[in-house]
Amino acid sequence: MGNVKKSLVLAGILLAVNAIVTVAFLCVLPDQVPVHFGASGAADRIGSKYENLSLLAIALILGIVLALCGLFGKGSNRATMARLAVGMQAIFILVGLFIFLNQLRYDGNAATASAPDFDMSQISAIVIGSTFLLMGYFMPRSTRNAVFGIRVPWTQKSDEAWARAHRFGGTVTVAAGAMIVLAGVVLKGSAAFVALAVVFIAWTLACLIGSYAVCKHIS
């Protein structure tokens, strides 16, 4: 339980850092900032800088859910959920920094002349791929729970079925994450988005079909 508490404290510290960074940037950002970008990277909606608080709210809600799983979850799964909380809070900090820095340097007067020199589809793919890598690392280390993993009837019928399915699912998820990150690095615009969608669909089917295959003979 000590390691769980240490991980949750670290996750709480990262959440606090995220809040401090968010408040600091809100103090220096203009009132109106780009809040949505098209696949080409061009801003297609301008809004209040305070819309950025939604990202912090999501980090807080997810942090609470994972903390509850870490404190009151099943046995060894507590440590897995606590470590996942740390990883997700770190990802939220990196995403927030990217968004704030680009909002800070965004030139609204040049919006119609050219798109900024970053591509939101690429960044989305890299962030989502990194999340998949994190999930794939923790899947084989998880036990049956209510919020995380391949939660279908054939993986829930026994601890052995869950373990087999998530050893397979972890490998598939890491592979999918690596492919999504690679797509974000080498592709741009709609090509990165299409690659992300294709890998996501293939990953979903692979997890469902593959987990059924490895669990079907387990009574």
C-alpha positions as CSV (number, residue, x, y, z in Angstrom):
1,M,0.0,0.0,0.0
2,G,3.0,2.3,0.6
3,N,4.0,2.3,-3.1
4,V,0.4,3.1,-4.0
5,K,0.3,6.1,-1.8
6,K,3.6,7.3,-3.0
7,S,2.4,7.0,-6.7
8,L,-0.9,8.8,-5.8
9,V,1.0,11.6,-4.0
10,L,3.2,12.0,-7.1
11,A,0.1,12.1,-9.3
12,G,-1.3,14.8,-7.0
13,I,1.9,16.8,-7.3
14,L,1.8,16.6,-11.1
15,L,-1.8,17.7,-11.1
16,A,-0.8,20.7,-8.9
17,V,2.0,21.5,-11.3
18,N,-0.5,21.4,-14.1
19,A,-2.8,23.8,-12.3
20,I,0.1,26.2,-11.5
21,V,1.3,26.1,-15.2
22,T,-2.3,26.7,-16.4
23,V,-2.9,29.7,-14.1
24,A,0.5,31.1,-15.1
25,F,-0.3,31.0,-18.8
26,L,-3.8,32.3,-18.3
27,C,-2.1,35.4,-16.7
28,V,-0.1,36.1,-19.8
29,L,-2.3,34.9,-22.7
30,P,-4.5,37.4,-24.5
31,D,-8.2,37.2,-23.8
32,Q,-9.0,35.6,-27.1
33,V,-6.9,32.7,-28.3
34,P,-7.2,29.9,-31.0
35,V,-9.0,27.0,-29.3
36,H,-9.5,24.7,-32.3
37,F,-7.4,23.9,-35.3
38,G,-8.3,22.1,-38.5
39,A,-6.4,19.2,-39.9
40,S,-4.1,21.5,-41.8
41,G,-3.0,23.2,-38.6
42,A,-4.9,26.5,-39.4
43,A,-7.0,27.9,-36.5
44,D,-10.7,27.6,-37.3
45,R,-12.2,28.9,-34.0
46,I,-11.1,31.7,-31.7
47,G,-12.4,31.7,-28.1
48,S,-11.8,32.7,-24.5
49,K,-8.5,31.7,-23.0
50,Y,-10.4,30.3,-20.1
51,E,-11.6,27.4,-22.3
52,N,-8.2,26.0,-21.5
53,L,-9.5,25.2,-18.0
54,S,-11.5,22.3,-19.5
55,L,-8.2,20.3,-20.0
56,L,-7.3,20.8,-16.4
57,A,-10.9,19.7,-15.4
58,I,-10.5,16.5,-17.4
59,A,-7.1,15.8,-15.8
60,L,-8.7,16.3,-12.3
61,I,-11.7,14.0,-13.0
62,L,-9.5,11.3,-14.5
63,G,-7.0,11.7,-11.6
64,I,-9.9,11.2,-9.1
65,V,-11.2,8.1,-10.9
66,L,-7.7,6.5,-11.0
67,A,-6.9,7.5,-7.4
68,L,-10.1,5.8,-6.2
69,C,-9.2,2.7,-8.1
70,G,-5.7,2.9,-6.6
71,L,-7.1,3.2,-3.0
72,F,-10.1,0.9,-3.2
73,G,-9.5,-1.3,-6.2
74,K,-8.8,-5.0,-6.2
75,G,-5.5,-6.2,-4.6
76,S,-2.5,-5.9,-6.9
77,N,-4.5,-3.7,-9.3
78,R,-4.2,-0.8,-7.0
79,A,-0.5,-0.2,-7.8
80,T,-1.2,-0.4,-11.5
81,M,-4.0,2.2,-11.3
82,A,-1.8,4.5,-9.2
83,R,1.1,4.3,-11.7
84,L,-1.3,4.9,-14.6
85,A,-2.5,8.0,-12.8
86,V,1.1,9.3,-12.7
87,G,1.6,8.6,-16.4
88,M,-1.6,10.3,-17.4
89,Q,-1.0,13.4,-15.4
90,A,2.5,13.7,-17.0
91,I,0.8,13.5,-20.5
92,F,-1.7,16.2,-19.5
93,I,1.1,18.5,-18.5
94,L,2.9,18.0,-21.9
95,V,-0.3,18.5,-23.9
96,G,-1.1,21.6,-21.9
97,L,2.4,23.1,-22.4
98,F,2.2,22.5,-26.2
99,I,-1.3,24.2,-26.4
100,F,-0.3,27.2,-24.3
101,L,3.0,27.8,-26.1
102,N,1.3,27.7,-29.5
103,Q,-1.5,30.0,-28.3
104,L,1.1,32.4,-26.9
105,R,3.0,32.7,-30.2
106,Y,0.0,32.6,-32.5
107,D,-0.3,35.6,-34.8
108,G,-3.9,36.3,-35.4
109,N,-3.2,38.9,-38.0
110,A,-1.4,36.3,-40.1
111,A,-4.2,33.7,-39.8
112,T,-5.5,34.2,-43.3
113,A,-2.1,34.4,-44.9
114,S,-0.7,31.1,-43.8
115,A,-1.2,28.3,-41.3
116,P,1.1,28.1,-38.2
117,D,4.1,25.8,-38.6
118,F,2.6,23.0,-36.5
119,D,0.0,20.3,-37.4
120,M,-2.6,19.4,-34.9
121,S,-3.3,16.1,-36.5
122,Q,0.4,15.2,-36.0
123,I,0.4,16.3,-32.4
124,S,-2.9,14.5,-31.7
125,A,-1.4,11.3,-33.2
126,I,1.7,11.6,-31.1
127,V,-0.2,12.2,-27.9
128,I,-2.7,9.4,-28.5
129,G,0.1,7.0,-29.5
130,S,2.0,7.9,-26.3
131,T,-1.2,7.1,-24.3
132,F,-1.5,3.8,-26.1
133,L,2.1,3.0,-25.2
134,L,1.4,3.8,-21.5
135,M,-1.8,1.6,-21.6
136,G,0.0,-1.2,-23.3
137,Y,2.7,-1.2,-20.6
138,F,0.1,-1.4,-17.8
139,M,-2.4,-3.9,-19.3
140,P,-0.4,-7.1,-18.5
141,R,0.1,-5.8,-15.0
142,S,-3.6,-5.2,-14.3
143,T,-6.2,-7.5,-12.6
144,R,-9.9,-7.6,-13.2
145,N,-11.4,-4.1,-12.5
146,A,-14.3,-1.9,-13.4
147,V,-12.6,0.8,-15.4
148,F,-9.5,-0.4,-17.3
149,G,-8.7,-3.1,-19.8
150,I,-10.5,-5.3,-22.3
151,R,-13.7,-5.7,-20.4
152,V,-15.8,-8.2,-22.3
153,P,-17.5,-11.4,-21.1
154,W,-14.7,-13.8,-22.1
155,T,-12.0,-11.9,-20.3
156,Q,-14.0,-11.5,-17.2
157,K,-14.8,-15.2,-16.6
158,S,-11.6,-15.9,-14.6
159,D,-8.4,-14.4,-13.5
160,E,-6.5,-16.6,-15.9
161,A,-8.6,-15.4,-18.8
162,W,-8.0,-11.8,-17.8
163,A,-4.3,-12.4,-17.6
164,R,-4.0,-14.1,-20.9
165,A,-6.1,-11.5,-22.7
166,H,-4.2,-8.6,-21.3
167,R,-0.8,-10.1,-22.0
168,F,-2.0,-10.3,-25.6
169,G,-3.7,-6.9,-25.5
170,G,-0.7,-5.2,-24.0
171,T,1.5,-6.3,-26.9
172,V,-1.1,-5.2,-29.4
173,T,-1.6,-1.9,-27.7
174,V,2.1,-1.1,-27.6
175,A,2.4,-2.0,-31.3
176,A,-0.6,0.2,-32.1
177,G,0.9,3.1,-30.0
178,A,4.2,2.8,-31.8
179,M,2.5,2.9,-35.2
180,I,0.3,5.9,-34.2
181,V,3.4,7.8,-33.0
182,L,5.3,7.0,-36.2
183,A,2.3,8.2,-38.2
184,G,2.3,11.5,-36.3
185,V,6.0,11.9,-37.0
186,V,6.1,11.2,-40.7
187,L,2.5,12.2,-41.9
188,K,0.7,15.5,-41.9
189,G,-2.9,16.8,-42.0
190,S,-5.6,14.4,-43.1
191,A,-3.0,11.6,-43.8
192,A,-2.1,11.5,-40.1
193,F,-5.7,11.5,-39.1
194,V,-6.6,8.7,-41.5
195,A,-3.6,6.6,-40.3
196,L,-4.7,7.1,-36.7
197,A,-8.3,6.0,-37.5
198,V,-7.1,2.9,-39.4
199,V,-4.8,1.8,-36.6
200,F,-7.4,2.5,-34.0
201,I,-10.0,0.3,-35.8
202,A,-7.4,-2.4,-36.4
203,W,-6.4,-2.3,-32.7
204,T,-10.0,-2.6,-31.5
205,L,-10.7,-5.6,-33.7
206,A,-7.3,-7.2,-32.8
207,C,-8.1,-6.8,-29.0
208,L,-11.6,-8.2,-29.4
209,I,-10.8,-11.1,-31.7
210,G,-7.4,-11.9,-30.2
211,S,-8.6,-11.9,-26.6
212,Y,-11.5,-14.2,-27.6
213,A,-9.0,-16.6,-29.2
214,V,-6.7,-16.8,-26.2
215,C,-9.6,-17.2,-23.8
216,K,-12.1,-19.5,-25.6
217,H,-10.6,-22.7,-24.2
218,I,-10.5,-21.5,-20.6
219,S,-13.4,-22.8,-18.5
